[in-house]
Structures are given as C-alpha cells and as structure tokens.
Amino acid sequence: MADDEVNLPLSSPSEPTAGSSGTPQDAANGAANAIRIIVADSEPIYRIGVRKIVAVEDDLRIVAQAESAEGAITAVGRFQADVMLLGSRLSEHSAETVSAVLSIAPSLKIIVVITELAEEETVELMRRGVRGIVTRSIAPDLLVRCLRKVNAGETWLDNRGVSWVIEAYRAQASQLMTPPDRVRLSPKEQQIISGVTQGLRNKEIAQAVGTTEQVVKNYLRKVYDKLGVSDRLELALYCMHHHLLEGAKPEAGPRLISKSGQVPAATAGSPARP
C-alpha cells in the first residue's frame, strides 16, 4: 500500500451485527446518524482492532482509514467525518499533523493516540486543538466512551494531563501579568533624559552636564535603543507613562534649566533625532 493510501473499512458499517434486532430501515437510520470516524495509524493491527470495536456499536461508523500523515490529510479532504483517531507515530511531529488536518477541517474533533503520556507533548497537542488524548492501551469500552464524549463536545484527558495543561496555562497567564523588568539607566543617561523631558536641546543639555553635544547625541541613541523609542517626543511620553525618572538619583551636576531660567516642557516641535 502506498504511503498516502486511504482505504475504507472492509465491512459495511450499515450491516446489522450478529444478534442485533430491528428492521433494515432501523439499521439504515442508525448508520445515517452515526458518528463518522477516520482512523489514521501506522500499524495495521491497531486499525483492525479499532474497526472491530466500532463494528458492534450502532452509533459509530468508520468512513476511512489511513496509514500515514499524508494519507490522513488526504482522507480529511475526501471524506466527511466527525472524529479522527490520529496515531502519534504517523510522523515525528504529530502536533504539525494536527495543525495540517485542522486547517482543512476546522470542525473535525481529533483524538490523538500515543504510546505514553508526556507533559510537553500533551500541552502542545492541546494547544494545537486536539479534543482528546488516549494511550494505545486504552480499554475498548473506554475508547468507545471517549469517541462519544469528544463528538458531543467534551474533552478527554486523564487527571495527570489535565494538571499539566492547567499548570501550563497558569504559567503563561503569570508571565503575561508580570510587568517587564525596569530598564537600567546610568546616572548620566538619567541626566540627559531629564534634559529632554524639560525640552532642552542637545547643546543646552551638554552645557548643563559638562560634556559635548556629540556625546549627548551618542547617549540619546543608546537610550532610544534601550527603550524602543524613535524620537525625543516618544522618549518624553515613555518617561511619563513608565515613571522612568521617579526615584532616580542622578549624579551631582548643574541644574538643567534653559538660559532664560525657565524649565520648558517637551513639545512635538523638538527635533526628531539627536
């Protein structure tokens, strides 16, 4: 069989099973309302086992099977399905396969079948949009229950997996709520920024702090890079919103005031760059 080959179940799911009762019409109605399943797994014996489990359930129906990741993607495009049983062994990166499948069929509910639960893989699969994760050793009755629950919109994951997912989202939320580290500024940088927020030009700042105009320009370029701003006005606004100079203890030096003796405010007319 080719790597991307897709095949249908050997027996018709609409046929009544041994010992079943009811008319052919009842069987037809049951097949029409059954949960449609795609089984994608690299091991034929597993696919056969799932088919035998599903065959005795009136409300479950396998519509296609695949033995590779490419085959699973092809099956999703060719067959209408409600749930997919996706073996994690189909590819080295099962999470990527999940994303590829859901890009074609966003409403498809995917249950990933893995050998053993692992925290990193579990969290990543849930983030990618899977609705359930089961091990290959799951009992037949639990697999049937899982298929029904997931099709009904529920998530199937054991207690350990639930704890991993909760901790991952809790850590993510904590990271988002934690304010970024305060930018470290040297005393000289604080003095120069103070001059900018007062509306002084580079020459006036240089005179006040006892340095040259070119040195002030060099300091401002470094400050822009540190704070992620592009001009003097953005720097002044950044200082105001982040209280950048509050609590700062700049080194002793001349008071930063204009020649007129006034403390001017930063304006939009200030030069865009140093």
DARAQUI-V981544 format. One record per pair of residues at least 12 apart in sequence whose C-alpha atoms are under 8 Angstrom apart, sorted by the first residue. I is the first residue (numbers start at 1). J is the second residue. Records with the same first field share a line. If there is no record, write none. Layout:
I = J + J
This chain:
3 = 67 + 68 + 70 + 71
4 = 66 + 67 + 68 + 69 + 70 + 71 + 72 + 74
5 = 66 + 67 + 68 + 71
6 = 64 + 65 + 66 + 67 + 71 + 72 + 74 + 75
7 = 64 + 65 + 66
8 = 62 + 63 + 64 + 65
9 = 51 + 62 + 63 + 64 + 65
13 = 31 + 55 + 61 + 62
14 = 27 + 28 + 30 + 31
15 = 27
17 = 55 + 56
27 = 58
30 = 58 + 59
31 = 58 + 59 + 60 + 61
33 = 59
34 = 58 + 59 + 60 + 61
35 = 59 + 60 + 61 + 81 + 82 + 83 + 148 + 151
36 = 60 + 61 + 62 + 63 + 80 + 81 + 82 + 83
37 = 60 + 61 + 62 + 63 + 64 + 81 + 82 + 83 + 84 + 85
38 = 62 + 63 + 64 + 65 + 66 + 75 + 76 + 81 + 83 + 84 + 85
39 = 62 + 64 + 65 + 66 + 84 + 85 + 86
40 = 65 + 66 + 67 + 68 + 69 + 71 + 72 + 84 + 85 + 86 + 87 + 90
41 = 65 + 66 + 67 + 68 + 85 + 86 + 87 + 88 + 89 + 90
42 = 66 + 67 + 68 + 87 + 89 + 90
43 = 67
44 = 67
47 = 65
53 = 140 + 144
54 = 144
63 = 79 + 80 + 81
64 = 79
67 = 90
68 = 90 + 91
69 = 90 + 91 + 97
72 = 101
73 = 100 + 101 + 104
76 = 101 + 104 + 105
77 = 104 + 105
81 = 108
82 = 107 + 108 + 109 + 151
83 = 108 + 109 + 110 + 111 + 147 + 150 + 151
84 = 108 + 109 + 110 + 111
85 = 110 + 111 + 112 + 113
86 = 110 + 111 + 112 + 113
87 = 112 + 113 + 114
88 = 112 + 113 + 114 + 115
89 = 114
94 = 125
95 = 124 + 125 + 128
98 = 110 + 125 + 128 + 129 + 130
99 = 128 + 129
102 = 129
109 = 130 + 131 + 150 + 151
110 = 129 + 130 + 131 + 132
111 = 130 + 131 + 132 + 133 + 134 + 150
112 = 130 + 132 + 133 + 134
113 = 133 + 134 + 135 + 136
114 = 133 + 134 + 135 + 136
115 = 135 + 136 + 137
116 = 135 + 136
117 = 135 + 161
119 = 161 + 164
122 = 161 + 164 + 165
123 = 161 + 164 + 165 + 168
126 = 165
131 = 150 + 154 + 155 + 156
132 = 146 + 150 + 155 + 156 + 157
133 = 156 + 157
134 = 156 + 157
183 = 226 + 227
187 = 248 + 249 + 250 + 251
188 = 250 + 251
189 = 219 + 220 + 223
190 = 245 + 248 + 250
191 = 209 + 250 + 251
192 = 205 + 209 + 216 + 219 + 220
193 = 220 + 235 + 236
194 = 245 + 256
195 = 256 + 257
196 = 232 + 235 + 236 + 266
197 = 235 + 236 + 239 + 265 + 266
198 = 256 + 257 + 263 + 264 + 265 + 266
199 = 263 + 264 + 265 + 266 + 267 + 270
200 = 257 + 258 + 264 + 266
201 = 270
202 = 216 + 217 + 274
204 = 258
205 = 256
208 = 253 + 254 + 255 + 256 + 257
209 = 253 + 254 + 256
216 = 274
217 = 274
220 = 274
221 = 274
230 = 272 + 273
231 = 271 + 272 + 273 + 274
232 = 270 + 271 + 272 + 273 + 274
233 = 266 + 267 + 268 + 270 + 272
236 = 266
